[in-house]
Amino acid sequence: LLPITEPLALSFAEMVGPKQTKYFVSHYWGTPFEHAMHSVVKHAQLAEGRKWKHAPYWICSFSNNQWDIEEELGSGDLAQ
């Protein structure tokens, strides 16, 4: 996603514009990305049936601006 978002330094979600979502996904960075996406696909197939490719998800790693991650998520300092 970084090459797509680099010219404007936006998140992927900002690039594609607002959409109404039905499902929320938070990706744990200790899990391989492919495993997380496989889980999302399986969920969509089970939850949405034949229309699974159109299931609206909000996925944190696509919604966080990877170009300004500290501004998005903080520095990890709980005293902030």
C-alpha positions as CSV (number, residue, x, y, z in Angstrom):
1,L,0.0,0.0,0.0
2,L,2.9,2.4,0.6
3,P,3.6,3.0,-3.2
4,I,-0.1,3.8,-3.8
5,T,-0.3,6.2,-0.8
6,E,3.1,7.8,-1.1
7,P,2.3,10.7,-3.5
8,L,-0.2,12.3,-1.0
9,A,1.2,10.6,2.2
10,L,-2.4,9.4,3.1
11,S,-3.8,6.2,4.5
12,F,-5.3,3.7,2.0
13,A,-8.7,4.5,3.5
14,E,-8.3,8.2,2.8
15,M,-7.3,7.4,-0.8
16,V,-10.4,5.4,-1.5
17,G,-12.8,7.6,0.3
18,P,-15.4,7.1,3.0
19,K,-17.5,3.9,2.9
20,Q,-20.0,2.5,5.3
21,T,-18.6,-0.6,7.0
22,K,-20.1,-3.6,8.7
23,Y,-17.0,-5.4,10.2
24,F,-14.0,-4.1,12.2
25,V,-10.6,-5.9,12.0
26,S,-7.6,-5.1,14.1
27,H,-4.4,-6.8,12.7
28,Y,-1.8,-8.0,15.3
29,W,1.6,-7.2,13.8
30,G,3.0,-10.4,15.2
31,T,0.8,-12.4,12.9
32,P,1.8,-12.8,9.2
33,F,-0.2,-10.4,7.1
34,E,-1.3,-13.3,4.7
35,H,-2.7,-15.2,7.7
36,A,-4.8,-12.2,8.8
37,M,-6.1,-11.6,5.3
38,H,-7.0,-15.3,4.9
39,S,-9.0,-15.0,8.1
40,V,-10.8,-12.0,6.8
41,V,-11.7,-13.8,3.5
42,K,-13.0,-16.8,5.4
43,H,-15.1,-14.6,7.7
44,A,-16.5,-12.7,4.7
45,Q,-17.4,-16.0,2.9
46,L,-19.1,-17.4,6.0
47,A,-20.9,-14.1,6.9
48,E,-21.9,-12.8,3.5
49,G,-22.2,-15.9,1.3
50,R,-22.0,-15.3,-2.4
51,K,-21.6,-11.6,-1.9
52,W,-18.5,-12.0,0.2
53,K,-16.3,-9.9,-2.2
54,H,-18.4,-6.9,-1.4
55,A,-18.4,-7.2,2.4
56,P,-17.5,-3.8,3.9
57,Y,-14.6,-4.0,6.4
58,W,-12.7,-1.4,8.4
59,I,-9.2,-2.7,8.8
60,C,-6.9,-0.7,11.1
61,S,-3.7,-1.3,9.1
62,F,-5.4,0.2,6.0
63,S,-7.0,3.0,7.9
64,N,-3.9,4.2,9.8
65,N,-1.7,6.7,7.9
66,Q,1.5,4.7,7.6
67,W,3.3,7.9,6.6
68,D,2.6,9.4,10.0
69,I,2.2,6.4,12.3
70,E,3.3,8.1,15.5
71,E,0.7,10.9,15.0
72,E,-1.9,8.2,14.3
73,L,-1.1,5.8,17.1
74,G,1.2,7.7,19.5
75,S,4.7,6.9,20.5
76,G,3.8,4.1,23.0
77,D,4.3,6.5,26.0
78,L,1.3,5.9,28.2
79,A,1.9,9.2,29.9
80,Q,1.0,11.1,26.7
